[in-house]
Amino acid sequence: MEIQQEKQAYRQLFNATFIFGGLQVFTILIGLVRNKFVAVLLGTSGSGFMSLLNLNLGFIAMLTGLGIGFSAVRDISIAFEANDQIKLSTTLKTFRRWVWFTGFLGMITIIVLSSWLSKLSFGNQNYIYAFLFISITLLINAISTGQSTVLKGTRRVKDMAKAGIWGAVLGLVISVPFYYFYGINGIVPAAIVTSFFGLLNSWYFSRKVKTVPVQLSYKESYVQGKEMAKLGIMLTLHYIIGYAVGYLVNIFISHKGGLSQVGLYNTGWNITNQYVGLVFTAMNMDYYPRLAGVNSDNVKVKELVNQQAEIAILIIAPIMLLFLISLPVLVPLLYTKEFLPIIPYTRWMVIGMLFKAASWTMSFVALAKGDSKFYFWFESIFGNTILLITCIGGYYFWGLEGSGTAFVIFNVLYFISLVFLCRKRFNVNFTNTFLKIFIIQLLLCLIAFLFAYFFKSVVGYISESIVLIISTLYSYKELNERIDVKDFFLSKIRRK
């Protein structure tokens, strides 16, 4: 019975990765189509206007949102795991009131700062009305995000995926006609109409979460929601510090190497993260709510951390090896030959990503347990300080390729520190089973990396391909023992 439960747990984690990985791919494809329409219908000036508008909205939404959309997942998950309808309904009512407050706060902030934002972003006050009208989207999007958080906290995986698919499709279908008929003047109304239909889309799926009537005053909602806001503010500060570190690194590279080096640095970073995004998205959407739901039971926490870590490494390692081999073809295909210098830099990132995947799994423990102080000091202060030092040092001494080695050094240091501290503070550590899988896949990636680094010929490609096959077969063997891969996919087909 215990073996069957363990198998079911692995299946749930793999299923979430499978579903959200597919959603990630679909969203990326829709984004590519949308970007093409923007380029053709709006041109560079329209694209620039949209980028600056979204940058302002995104930053203010992050500040005024108080991070509550993510922090509330923990409280909702705990109530859902306890199967307590009254507690769940009370938590949801509190959360929804806070969402309305943060949404209004964002909207009012944009309205008050509209003149200043227009001057700062565009050098004149011609776009005040654009900011005034689009401010409504901060309220609408806050409510939509709140409804998506409810789905996440109650672990409605399929509904989250369906909402994501419909959201991407609606965004494309609604916005393109506005761009076609009104050009740059259609950007703001397109954003408003899209956000409204996004609200309807998220409401349609979130209404399936059943609640019971509860009496709750606004004062009680404020008191109960303070803990959500406390953790959320820590998360917001973390994002701001991370944004500042990224900005400083880009500024340093710009001054030392020029704008083209900045472009290469960010392109390498983006293309690598797109490859592993499907696993990290699954962790954020499904694994974290599960972990938060069992946060008080350390045995279950440790079990879940290791199960997710095993699934993550077994999936990411072959993906990273395929990425490493295909780089010489992939880069000129997606970009141009001008971007070929990113190849040595991104090859180093393959090694770093394995450490990052394992670290990410463990990093959710502090959030799940609501330890905001530990999360802030370790993630925001220690983590970002080490990241800033390694990135600047790596580029200073070895140029663009040094940024790749810096990524590896940072993730190794981060991994060792996090494992040590989580063991001391939360009594959670990795098992020998996970470490065996991690070491084997790490060695295979290192071997492929060395072949790619020293043999830039047919011999190198053949050798790397052999390593990829070995890694894939090993991952299949280990996954098959945990989920019965053939039966998993057959069950998917039978349901259809």
N, C-alpha and C positions, 0 to 999 in steps of 0.2 A: 504493500500500500504506500509506504514511504517513497519507494522508487518511482511509483506511478505519479505521486504528487510532485516529485522533483522534476520528472520528465515534463509534466504539465507546466511547471514554472518556467522551464527553459523554452517550451513552445510559445508561451505567452510573450516572453521577451523577444524571441526570434520573429514572432508574428508581427509585433509592433515595429520592429526594424524593417521587415518586409513591406508592411503597409505604408509607413511614413517615408521609407526609402523611395517607394514608387511615387508617392505624393511629391517628394522633393524633386524627382526627375521631371514629373509632369509640370510642376511649378516653374522649373528652370526653362523648360521648352516654351511654355506660355510667355515667360518673361522675354525670351529671345524674339518671339514673334511680335510682342508688344513693342520692344525696343526698335525693331525694324520699322514698324508703322510710325513710331515717334520720329525716327531719323528721316523717313521719307516725307511725312506729312508736316512735321514741325521744323525740321532742319536743326542746325546747331544752336541757333538762338532760342528756339522753342525748347530744345532739350536742356539748354543751360538754365532757362527760366524755371522750368519744372524742377531741375535738380536743386537750385537755390531755395525754391519754395518748400520742397520736401525736406531739405536740410534744416530749415528753420522750424517747420512743424514738428519734425521728428525730435529735435533737441528739446523744444518746449514741452512736448508730450512726455518725454522721458523725465524731465524735471518735475512737472506738475502731477505726473501719474503716480509718484511716490513708490514706484516699483510694486504696487499692490497687486497688479495683475499676475505677477509671478509668486509673490510671498503668500497670497491667499490660497494657492494650490495646496500648501501644507495643511492648513486648517480644514479645508474642504475634504482632503484625502483622509485625514484622521477621523472626521465625523462619518464619512462614507465607509471606511474600513470597520468602524465600530457598529455599523448598521443601525445607527440611532437617528431615526427620522426627525425627531424634534431638534436634536443638536445640529443636524445637517441643514434643516430649514432655517434655524436661527443664524447659523454661519452664513448661509446664502443671502439672507435678508440683510445682515450686517454688511456683507461684502458689496452687495448691489447698491446700497446707500452710499458707501464710500466711493464706488465707481462713478456714480452721478456727481458726487462732490468733486472728485479729481477731474472729471470731464468738463464741468462748468469752470473750474479753476483754470484749466488749459485754454478754454475758449475766451474767458475774460482776459487772460494774460496776453493772448494774441491781439485782442481788440485794443487794449491799453497801449501795447507796444507797436501797433501797426505802422504808425508814422516813422518811428525809429528803425523798425525792421526794414521798411522800404528804403530808407536812406542808407542803412548799413549794407544791405544786400545788393541794391541796384544803383546806389549813388544819387538817387532822387526820390521824390515823394509821389511818383506817378502810379505806384502800386499799392497805395493805402487801401483802396477798395478791394483789391484782390485779397489782401490779408484779412480785411473785415468779413468778407463773404466766406472765405475758406475756413475761418475760425470755427464755424459750426461743425466741421469734420472732426475736430478734436473731441467734442462731446459725443458725437455719433460713434466714432472709432473707439472711444473709451468704453462705451456701453457694449459694443460688439466684442471687444477684447475681454470684457467681463464675462460675457456669455460663453466665449471660447474657453475661458478659465474654468467655468463650471463643468464643461465637458471634460476638460483635462483632469480636474480634481475627482470627478466621478468615473474616470477611466473609460469613457465611451469612445473607444479607439476608432471604430468604424464611422461613427458620427463625426468625429474630428476630421477624419480623412475626407469624408463626403463634403463637409463644410469647406475644407481647404480647396477641393477640386472645383466646387461651384463658385467659391470666392474668386479663384484665379480666372475662371471662364467669364464670369460676370464682369470682372474688372476689364478684361480685354474687349468683350462685346459692347459694353456700354461706352467705354472711353473712345474707341476708334471713330465712331460716327461724329462725335464732338470735334475731334481733331480734323476730320475730313472736311466738315462743313464750316467750322469756325476758326480753324488754325490755332494760333497761339491764344486767341481769346476763348477757346473752348476748354482750356486746361482747368480753370477753376470750376466751371459748372460740371465738367466731367468728374472731377474729384468729389464734388458734393453728391451728385447722383450715384456715383459708384459706392461711396460710403453708406448712403441710405439703403441701397440694395444689399450691401454687405451686412448691414444691421438686420434686415429681414431674413437673410440667409442664416446668420448665427442664431437668431431668435427661433427659427423653424426647428433647428436641431436641439437647442438647449431647452426648449419647452418640454422635451421628452423626460427631463429629469423631474421626478415627482417629489413634491414637497407637501407639508401639512401646514395649516394656518398657525401662526405663532404671534403672540402679543409682544412687541418690542418697541420701547420708546427710542427716540433719536439719541437721547443721552446714553442709553444702554448700548446702542449701536456704536456710538463714539468710543465708549470705554472698551468694548469688546474688539473694536477694530484697531485700537492703538497698537496692539502687538503685531498685527499684520503690517501696519504702517511702519513700525519700528524696523522690522526685518526688511521691508520694502525700501526704506530710506537708505539702509546700509547697502542694498543692492544697487540703488541709484547712484550712490557715491562711488561704488565699485566701477560702474559703467563710465562715470565721468572721469575717474582717474585713469581707467583703461583708454578712454578716448584721448585724454591728455598725453599719455605715454605714446600712443600711436602717432599723435600729431607731432610730438617732439622728435620721434625717430624719423618721420618723413621730412621734417624741417632740417634735421642734421644731414640726411642723405642729399637733400636738395642743395644745401650749402657746399657740401664736400664733393658731390658727384654730378649735380645738375638735375634738371627736371626729367630727363630721359631715364636716369637711374631710379628716380622715384616711381616712374611708370612701370619699369621692369620689376622693381621690388613689390609693388602692389599687385601686379599681374601674377607673379609667381605665387604670392600669398593667396590670392583669390582662386586661382585654378586648382591649387592643392586642396583648399578647404571645400571646394565644390565636390571633389571626389569623395571625401569622407563625411560630407554633410549629412548624408542619409543616416549614418549611425548616430551622430551627435544629435540630430533632430529627434530620433527615436528616444534617446536618453532624456531629452528635455520634455518630450510630450507624454511618454508613458512610464519610463523608469523612475523618474523623480516622484511623481504622484504615488507610485507603489511603495517607494522607499519611505516617503513621508507617512504613509498609512501605517507602517509597522515600526516607526522610529523608536518606540519605547521598548521594543523587544530586540536586544542586541544580537541574539542568535539568528533571528530572521534578517536583521540588517546585514550581518556578515554574510549570510547565505545569499541574499539578493545581490549584494555588491559583487561577490565573486562570480555568480551566475552571469550578471550583466557584463562583467569584465571579460569573461571567457568568450561570450557571444561577440562582443565588440572586437576583440583581437582576432578571432577566427574569421570574421568578415572583413575587417580592415586590412589585414596583412596581404591577402591576394589582390585586393583592390589597389593597394599602394604599389605592389610589385608590377601589376599591369600598367599602372600610371608611369612608373619608372621606365619601363621598356618602351612605352608608346610616346614618351615625351618628344623625341626628334620628329615624329610625324604629327603629333597632336598640336604642338605649338604653332608651326606654320599654317596648319589647317584652320585652327580657331582664330589665329591672329595673322601675323606676317613674319617673314624671315628676320625682320628687324628685332623680333622678340626672342630669337634663339639664345641670346646670352642668359636667359633665365634658367636654362636647363641645368647647369652645374649647381646653381643655388637651390632649385626645387628638388634635385636628387637628395640633397642633405635632409630636406624636410620630410622625406619618406621615413627616415629613421626616427626623427623627432615625433612624427605623428603616432607611432606605436606607443611611445611613452605618454603622449598627450591623451590617447584613448583610455589607457589604464588610469591615468591621473584623474581624468574627468569623472570616471566611475566613482572613484573614492571621494572626489571633491563635493559631491552631492550630500554626503553624510552630515556635514555641519549644517547645511540648509535644512535637511530633513528633520534634524533635531532642534532646529530653531536657535542654534548657537550663533547669533549675529555678530558678536564680538570677535570670536575666533575667525569667522568667515571674513570679516572686514580686515582684521590685522594680517591674516595670512594671505588671503587672496589679493586684497587691494593694496596693502602696503608692502609686504614682503615680496609677493609674487610680481607685482608691477615694477618694483625697484630692481629686482634681479633681471626682469625682462628688459628694462631700459638700459641697464649696464651692459648686458650681453649683446643686445642688438647694436648699440652704438659702438661698443668695443669690437665686435665682429666686423662691422663695416669699416671701421677706422683702420684696422690692421690688414684685412684681407678683401675689402671691397664687397661686391654683391654676393660672391660665393661665401664670404665671411658671414653674411646675414643668415645663410643656411646653416653653417656650423654653429652660429649663435643660437639658432632655434633648437638645435639638438642639445647644446649645453644647458640652455634654460630648462628644457623639458626634463632632462635627466636630474638636474638639481631640484626642480619642483617636485618630481616624482618621489625622490628619496626623502625629501623634507616632509611631504604630505603623508607618505606611508608611516614614517616615524611618529609624527605628531598625532595622526588618527589612532594609531595603536596606543599611544600614551593617554590621549584625552578621551577617546570614545571606546577603547578596547576593541577596535575593528581593524582587521588586517587581512592581507591576501593569503589564500591557502597555497599549499605546495602544488596542487593540481593546476591552479591558474599560473603560478610562476613557471611551471614546466612548459605550458603552452606558450607563454610570453617569451621565454628564453629561446625555444625552438624557432618560433616565427621571427624573432629579432635576429637570430643567427642567419636565417635564410635571407632576410632583407639585407643584412650586412654583406653577405656573400654576393648577392645580386648587385649591390651598390659598388662593390670593389670591381666586379666584372665591367660594369658600366663606366666606371672611373678610369680603368687602365686599358680596357680593350674596346676601342671605338671602331669595331669592324664586325664582320659576319660572325666571327668566333664569339665576340661579346654578346651579340643578340641571341645566338643559339644557347649560350651558357645561361643567360638571364631567363630565357624562356623555359629551360629545364628547371631552374630554381622556382619559377612561377608555377609550373606543373606540380612540383613536389609540395609547395606551400598549399596549393588548391586541394590536392589529394589529402593532405594532412588535415586541413580545415574540414573537408567533407567527412573524413573518418570521425573526427572528434564531434562534429555537429550531428552526424548520424547516430552516434551513441547516445546523444542527449535528446534529440527530437524525432529521430527516424525521418530523415529528409524526404524519402520517397513517399511515405504515408502522409507527411505534412502537405506536400503539393497535390497529391491525389485527392485529399480531403477538400482542398481548395477548389479543385476542378469539379468534384462531385456536387459541391454546394451550388456552383454556377449552373 
